[in-house]
Amino acid sequence: MTRPDRSRLLTSNLTTFAVLCGLCATVVLWPKAAEFGKQPPLDPLVTEQLNQARGLQKVGKWADAAEIIERYAHQGYPRALFHHGKILARGWGVEPDLEKARMALLRAVQFDFPLRGETAFELGRLYQRSSGPDCNRIAVEWFLKALDWDYEKAHVQLAMHFTRGIGVAADQRRALFHYEGAMRAGFEAASLTYARILLRGRYGVPKDPVRAQDLADAAIKALDVKARSGSASAAKILGRLFRDGEFVESSTKTALSWFRRSGELGDAGAMHDLANLLLAEDPDGADAEEAIAWLNRAAALGHGGAMTKLGRLHLKEAHGLEKTGAVAWFRQGVQAAHGGAMEELARIRAEGKLAPKDLDGALKLARRGSELGHTGSKNLLQALLKQSASIKSES
């Protein structure tokens, strides 16, 4: 089967690519030659420096890594531009800045280098997070371009867009094509997602529980092989399936085992899930100490959810933790672009108890969380806007 939806961003000698998302307007001029990509500059010393920066990220030294990567991004090295874009988009050791992230990635994607397809994918993810009538359509175009440049993970996002009709007309034939592409490329998570759709009969796809279970069984079997061979992400997915009793019989013991294996392999998400499950099973027992240790390990790797959880545990003064420590964790969570941390810190600033009262600062944080799609931040933003309007009407 050939790809039915090849899209070309570059169709003439000079194409104007105009984007209006939220308050930002980006106009990029694309010469036709850029389709083939500029040749990247080569410097073994720079490559070594960037490898060291990536190593610093893996041990949680985000600010140090960001400083090295930014230096070479400013010099125009595409690999540095790619990583700089990701840093700015996720707030790894810097203040998040989606516009600067977009510009770094747009500069990088013009080069013909090994990460070009992934750069296009990251641009798609960035436009998904942006607000504006055209952003999801542009996201789809970048995911299609990522496929053109052999980054098969784009199938996963395209399947979602065509299934739900986000940025494109809903098209179940194309959605199925991309689900199958993702499955062929070894993304078992895509198989599980499509199995969930079949199980419930959603998005216009006929309900087919038998096929759903068959797809899930095949994915679970493949995940088991990968997990036993050292895949942290596969072990994490299995942990979640057994935790939730999805397509398998629920088993906390098995879930804990898979999460622990994934965590030991370095997956911060699994560390977070393991800690939450340990606390849920025995919130005041001996497992709490282990849970907090896992949360600290995940937080050191930059996991915003772990930072927020630690902040909330401090806020509740659980397990002997002091309430005053909550603010520092929430600030770190905000740096990691976690919506929950933004909500919590916004509440603290609005109340003025653990930190100086700052309604304007609280509004900014709640608005940032809302822009990330965080429900708690959205609800808090509405409450704070009413509070602000009431104060202004009284003055």
N, C-alpha and C positions, 0 to 999 in steps of 0.2 A: 504494500500500500504506500503510495506516495503522499508526502505531506500536502494536505489540501489547503493550507493557509499560509503559504510563504508570503511574508510581508517584506517590502523593501522600504527602509527609511530614506534611502538615497536613490532617487529615480531620475535625476537630471544633472546637468553639469554644475548647477548651483541650486541647492534646495534650502529654503528657509524653514527651519524647524522652530515654530513658535509655541511657547508653552505658557499658559496662564493657570497657575495653581495657587490658591490662596491669595496672598498679597504679592507674590513674586512673579515676575515676568522674565523669562529667559529666552533669548533669541540666539540660536546657534546657526552659523552658516556652514553647510556641509558640502565641500567639493566632491564631485563624483569619485575622484581618486581616493578619497578617504574610505570608500567601501573596501579597498584592498589594504588600507592601513599604512601609516607611516612606519618606517623602520625605527625601532627603539634604539636609544644610545646604549652601548655596552661598556660596562666598567666592572671588572671582577671585584674591586674594592667596595663599590657601592652594593653589589650583590651580597657580599659578606656582611656589610653593615646592616642591610635589611634583614638578613637571616638572624643576626643577633637581636634586632628589634623584635622580630617575631618570637624569639626565645624569651625575651623579657615579658611579652604579653602572656605567654603560657604560665609564667610564675607570678602573674598579677601586678607586674611593674608597668602599669598602663601609661603613666605620665612620662616615664623614661623612654618607653617605646615610641610614644607619640612624638616626642622631641626629635628623635632620630629620623623617623619616617617623614615628618613634616619638612625637615631640612632638605631631603632628597626629592620630595614632592615639589618644592619650590624650584628645584633645578630641572624639573620636567621629566624625571624618570617615571615611566608608566606604571611599573610595579609599585613604586612609592605612592604615586597618585591614587592607585587602586586602594591600597591599604589606608591612605590618608582619608579617602572618601568614606570607608567603612568606619574609621575612628570617629569622624565628625558626625556620621549618621547615628552611631550608637552611643556616643558620649564616653568613649573609652579613654579616660585620663584627660579629657578636655570637655568644655561645654558643648553640648550637641548643637549643630548648626546644619540644618538640612540643605539650605541654599549653597553653602560652601561645599558640602558633601557632593551635591549634584554637579557643581562646576568641576570639582576634582575628578569625578568619575567621567564626566563628558570629555575632559582633556585626555584621560587615560584611554578611553575607548577608541580614540582616533589612531592608536598605535596597533600594529600587528604584533602582538606578544602573547605568550601562553595564557594569560588571564583575561584576554579580551572578551571571551564569551561570558565568563563570570562577572566581568565588569558590567556588561549589558544586563545581566541578571540582577545585579545590585541596583542598577538604575531603575529597573522595573519595580523592585521592592521599594525603592525610595519614592517613586511616583504613587505606589499604592498607599503610602503613608501620608501623601500630600492631599490637600483639599482643593477642590475646584472641579468644574464640570468635565474637563478633558483628561484629568490625571490618570484615571483607570484605563482609558483608551490608549494613552501613551505608554502606560505600564505594559499593556498587551503587546504593543509594537516592540518594546525592548525585549520582552521575553521571546518573541518570535525571532528577533535578531540574535539573541543568545543561542537559540537552536541553530541558526545559520552558522554560528561560530562554534558549534558542537558542544555546547554546555547543556547536557541532557536534563539537568535538574529543572530547567525551565518548563518541561512538560508538566510538572506538578502544579505550578501556578497557572499555566494555561488551561489545564483541565478544570480548575476551580472557576476561572473566569468564564469559560464557555458553558459550564454547568449552570452557573447562577446568573449568567447574562450581565456580568459586571464589566462595563467598558466596551462590550461587544454584544451583539444579539445572541441570546441563548441558543445554543446549537449542540444538542446531545450527541450528534454524530461526531462532531469535532472534539467534544469533551471526551468521548470514549476513545477516540484516536490518541489523545494526549495521555489519558490514563494508561492505555496500553503501552504507549511509548515510555512512560515513567516506569511501568512494571518491567518492560524489557531491559531498561537501563539499570534495573536492580534496586529501584526505590520501593521497598516493600510498604512504606508508609502510604504511598499512593494506592497500592492494592487495598489496603485497609480502609482508606477513605472511600474508595469506590464501593467496597463491600458494605460500608455503612449506608451509603446512598441506596444501594440495592435492597438492603435489609429494611429500610424505612419507606422506600419508594418516593424519594424526594426529587425536586427539581425536574419534574416531568419524566423521570426514569421509572419504568414499571417496577413494582415491588417483586423481588425475586430472592427470597431468603435462602433457597438452596444454593443458588449460584454465589450469593454473598458469603455463605459459610465455606464453600469450596475455595473461593478466592482468599478468604482469611486463613484457612488451613494451610494453603500453599505459602502464603506470606509468613505465617508463624513458623513453619518448617524451615524456610530460608533464613529467617531471623535467628532461629535457634542455632543453626550452623554457624552463622556469622558471629553470634555472641560467644559461642564456645571457642571460636577462633581468635577472639580478642577484640571484637567490635563493641566499643562502648555504647554507641548509639543504638545498636540492635538490642543490647541488653536492657537499655533504658526503655525502649518501646515494649519489650516483653514485660518488664516490670509494671508498666502502666496497664497493659492488657489484663494481667493477673490481678492487679489492684482493683480494677474496675469491673472485672468479670465480663469482659467484652470478647466474645467469640471463644472464650475458654471459661472453665469453672473458676470462680473467684477464689483466690488463695493468697492471704496476706503473707504467709510464710514464703511462698514462691516469689511473690512480688518483692519482698525484702531482700531475698537472695539475689535476684536480678539487679535490683537497684544498687545493692552493695557491690556487686561485681562491676557494674558500670561506673560507679563512683571510684572504685579502686583503679579503674582504667583512666580516670581523669575527667569524666563527664560531669560538669558542674550542675547541669539540669537534674541528673540522676541523684547527685548529692542532696540537692534541694528536695526532690521527691522522697528520698529515703528519710530525711529528717522529718518531713511533714507526716509521713506514715508512722514513724516511730512515736512521734508526739501524739498522733491521733489514737494509736493503740494503747498507750500508757502515758498520759500527759504528765503525771506526777511521779512516775516510777524511775527505775534505774536507767531506762533507755533515754531519758531526757538529756543526760550529760553527753551521750553519744550523738544524739540529734543535734545538739548545739555545736559540737565539734565538726560535724558534717556541714552545718550551715556556715561556719567560719571558713571552712575549706572552700566551699562554693563561692562565698563572698570574695575570698582572696583571688579567685579566678575571674572575678568581675560579674558574677551572677546577681543581677538587680533584685530578683525575687528573694534570694537568700538574704541580701542586705535589708530588704523591707521586712522580712519575717523576723530577723534579729531585732530590728527596731521595734516591732510590735511586741515582741517578748519583753524587751526592756520597758516598754510603755506599760505593760501589765504587771511589771515587777515579778515575772514568772521565774521560777528556778533560781531565786536569789539574785536576779539581775536588777540593776538600779535604773530607775526611770530616767534619770538624767542622761544615760547613755543612748537613749532613743534617737535624739536629734542628730547625732553624728552618723548613725547608721542610715537614717532617712536621707541625709545630705549625700551620702555615698550612693544610695539608691537613685537619687535624682541625677547624679553624675552618670550613672549607668543607664539613664533614660527609662527608668521603670515607673510606670503610671501609678502603681500603688504607693510608692515612696513620695511621689508628687502630691498625691491626695493627703497622705498622712502629715507631711510637712506643711502643706497648705492649712490644714486644720489647726496645727500647732501655732502657726503664725496668726491665724484668724482669732484664736482664743487668747494668745499672749500669755500662756502659762509657763511653758518650758523654754520659750524664746520670746524676745520682744514682740509686742503686738504689731502686725504689719499687714493690714488688709489688702493693700495694693500688691504686696509680695505674694500673699495668699492667692489672690486672683490670678496672678501670672502663673503660679505653679499649677493651679486647678485647670487653667486654660491649656497649659502645655500637656497635662495628662489627658485632657479631653481630646486634644488633637491627635494623641496616640490611640484614641478609641477606648480609653479606660472608663468603664461605666461609673465607678465610684467618683472619679474626678469630674465627670459630666454632671452628676447629681450635685456634687459639692459646688461646682461652678455656678449652677443655677441658684443655689441657696445664697452664695456669697454675693452674686449680682443683685439679688433682692435686698440683702443686707446693706450693700453699698448704696443702692438707690434710696433706701429708707433713711440712711444717715444723711445723704445729700438733701433730701426733701425736708429734713428737720433743721438743717443748718441755714 
